[in-house]
């Protein structure tokens, strides 16, 4: 999917991996200050997945996160376009969320023209091809039939399943090497070449950095967004001067 181009002078913001949940109110406070302040300087805000720690269906999770969703809608009403890409935690976000938040759901991947550079946007989990067990699990939970069956369950049962999966995920990650959970270099190059991109922006790995990528003797860049913490958030701000990280407190 390709998204509209933006004026080179316009600020474009990118965030990911906030993992919002009710037990972390400090994190929500940082986000609300950002949405009501700094974000209003942006022509567009791209959320590249794992905005929420879990999402068990629009019919339940919208009410659980009403303050944040209403703040997104207010940002959009103020003139900042809001784009939302699913992550591995909140892939069940649907059309009702998009309407309530005034957001546009994006395919993963999506290509935009950012300051004249063809830029590939991804959540990043599909690039972690060395983690074969995770990729099998991802295919299972993304299956439309499995999703329909899950969303038909009572709320209490969905919440219990979500908690169980979170616990299992943490246990499995503790037993895996960091290299296995990081992106695969060949997968990165193939994705960028497939989409003709000279820049890739993604999250998921919680390893914020800027990397040079060699594409057939052409220099390209991979920017990894930061995860958020209870005391600090992070936004990537891009304009005609380039891209820079800004900490939020």
C-alpha positions in Angstrom: 0.0 0.0 0.0 1.2 3.5 -0.8 0.2 6.5 1.3 0.1 10.2 0.1 3.3 12.3 -0.2 3.9 15.1 2.2 5.3 18.6 1.9 9.1 18.5 2.6 8.6 21.3 5.3 5.9 19.4 7.1 6.7 17.6 10.3 5.8 13.9 10.2 5.9 11.9 13.5 6.4 8.2 14.1 5.9 6.2 17.2 5.5 2.5 18.1 5.7 0.0 20.9 4.0 2.0 23.7 2.3 -1.1 25.1 -0.3 0.9 26.8 -2.3 -0.8 29.6 -4.3 0.3 32.6 -1.5 -0.8 35.0 0.9 1.8 33.6 -0.9 5.1 34.1 2.3 7.1 34.0 2.9 6.0 30.4 -0.6 7.0 29.4 0.0 10.5 31.0 3.1 10.9 28.8 1.1 10.0 25.7 -1.8 12.3 26.5 0.6 15.3 27.0 2.2 14.5 23.7 -1.1 14.1 21.8 -2.4 17.4 23.3 0.9 19.2 22.7 3.9 18.3 20.5 1.9 16.1 18.2 -0.2 19.0 17.1 2.8 20.5 15.3 2.7 17.5 13.0 1.0 17.1 9.6 0.7 13.4 10.3 1.3 10.9 13.1 2.1 7.3 12.2 1.6 4.7 14.9 3.6 1.6 13.7 2.1 -1.0 16.0 1.9 -2.3 19.6 0.3 0.9 20.6 -1.6 -1.2 23.1 -0.2 -4.1 25.2 -3.2 -6.2 24.1 -6.5 -5.7 22.2 -9.3 -8.2 22.6 -11.8 -6.7 20.2 -13.2 -3.2 19.4 -16.4 -4.1 21.3 -14.4 -4.3 24.6 -11.1 -2.6 24.3 -12.4 0.8 22.9 -14.2 1.4 26.2 -11.2 0.3 28.2 -9.0 2.9 26.4 -11.5 5.7 25.8 -9.3 8.6 27.0 -6.5 7.7 24.7 -8.7 7.1 21.7 -10.6 10.4 22.3 -7.2 12.2 22.4 -6.3 10.7 19.0 -9.6 11.9 17.6 -9.0 15.4 19.0 -5.6 15.4 17.4 -7.1 14.4 14.0 -9.9 17.0 14.4 -7.1 19.6 15.0 -5.6 18.9 11.6 -3.0 16.1 12.2 -3.7 13.0 10.1 -3.5 9.9 12.2 -2.4 6.6 10.6 -2.3 3.3 12.5 -0.5 0.1 11.7 -1.2 -3.2 13.5 1.5 -4.7 15.7 1.8 -8.2 17.1 -0.1 -7.1 20.3 -2.9 -5.1 18.9 -3.6 -6.8 15.5 -7.3 -7.2 16.3 -7.9 -3.4 16.1 -10.7 -2.9 13.6 -12.9 -0.4 11.8 -14.8 0.7 14.9 -11.5 1.8 16.5 -10.6 3.7 13.3 -13.9 5.6 13.3 -13.7 6.5 17.0 -10.0 7.6 16.8 -10.4 9.4 13.4 -7.5 7.2 12.3 -6.7 5.4 9.0 -5.7 1.8 9.2 -2.5 1.0 7.2 -1.4 -2.2 5.6 1.9 -3.7 6.8 4.0 -2.8 4.8 3.1 0.7 3.5 5.3 3.0 1.4 5.2 6.8 1.7 7.1 9.6 0.0 8.9 11.3 2.9 10.8 14.4 2.0 11.5 12.9 -1.5 12.7 9.6 -0.1 10.7 6.5 -0.8 10.1 5.2 2.7 8.9 1.8 3.7 6.9 1.6 7.0 6.5 -1.7 8.8 5.8 -2.9 12.4 8.9 -5.1 12.0 7.9 -8.5 13.3 7.8 -10.0 9.8 11.5 -9.1 9.5 12.4 -11.4 12.4 12.6 -14.5 10.2 15.1 -16.3 12.4 12.5 -16.7 15.0 10.6 -19.5 13.3 8.5 -20.4 16.3 7.2 -16.8 16.4 6.4 -16.7 12.7 4.4 -19.9 13.0 2.5 -18.4 15.9 1.9 -15.1 14.0 0.4 -17.0 11.1 -1.9 -18.8 13.4 -3.3 -15.8 15.3 -3.6 -13.8 12.0 -5.8 -16.4 10.4 -9.2 -14.8 9.8 -11.1 -17.9 11.0 -9.2 -18.0 14.3 -9.8 -14.3 14.8 -13.6 -14.7 14.2 -13.7 -17.6 16.7 -11.8 -15.6 19.3 -14.0 -12.4 18.9 -17.1 -14.6 19.3 -16.0 -15.6 22.8 -17.4 -13.9 26.0 -15.4 -10.9 27.3 -14.1 -12.7 30.4 -12.8 -15.6 28.3 -11.0 -13.3 25.9 -9.4 -11.5 28.7 -8.1 -14.7 30.2 -6.7 -15.9 26.9 -4.9 -12.6 26.4 -3.4 -12.8 29.9 -2.3 -16.4 29.3 -0.7 -15.5 25.9 1.2 -12.5 27.5 2.6 -14.8 30.2 3.6 -17.4 27.6 5.2 -14.7 25.4 7.4 -13.4 28.3 8.5 -16.9 29.2 9.4 -17.8 25.6 11.3 -14.5 25.1 13.4 -15.1 28.2 14.6 -18.4 26.7 15.6 -16.9 23.3 18.8 -15.2 22.3 18.5 -11.5 21.4 19.9 -12.2 17.9 17.0 -14.6 17.1 14.5 -11.9 18.1 16.1 -9.2 16.0 15.5 -8.6 12.3 17.2 -10.6 9.7 19.5 -8.6 7.5 18.6 -10.4 4.3 14.9 -10.0 5.1 15.5 -6.2 5.5 17.3 -5.9 2.2 14.7 -8.0 0.3 11.8 -5.9 1.7 13.5 -2.6 0.8 14.4 -3.8 -2.7 10.9 -5.3 -3.3 9.3 -1.9 -2.6 12.1 0.3 -4.1 12.7 2.0 -0.7 15.8 3.9 0.3 14.6 4.2 3.9 12.9 1.8 6.3 11.2 2.8 9.5 9.9 0.1 11.9 9.5 -0.8 15.5 8.9 -4.1 17.3 12.5 -5.0 18.4 12.8 -2.3 21.1 16.3 -1.5 19.8 16.2 2.1 18.8 19.0 2.9 16.3 19.8 4.1 12.8 21.5 1.6 10.6 23.1 1.9 7.1 21.8 -0.7 4.6 23.7 -1.6 1.4 21.3 -2.2 -1.5 23.2 -3.2 -4.6 25.9 -0.6 -3.9 23.3 2.0 -3.0 23.3 3.4 0.5 20.0 3.2 2.3 18.9 3.6 5.9 16.9 1.6 8.5 15.5 3.5 11.5 14.3 1.5 14.5 11.8 3.3 16.7 12.0 3.2 20.4 9.7 1.4 22.8 8.2 3.6 25.6 8.8 3.4 29.3 6.8 4.6 32.4 9.1 7.7 32.7 9.9 8.4 29.0 8.5 8.2 25.5 10.1 8.7 22.2 9.0 10.1 18.8 10.8 10.2 15.5 10.3 13.5 13.8 11.0 13.9 10.1 11.0 17.0 7.9 13.1 18.6 5.1 16.1 18.7 7.5 16.0 14.9 8.0 14.9 12.7 10.9 15.6 13.0 14.6 14.5 11.3 17.8 12.9 13.4 20.5 12.4 12.1 24.1 9.1 12.8 25.8 8.5 13.0 29.6 
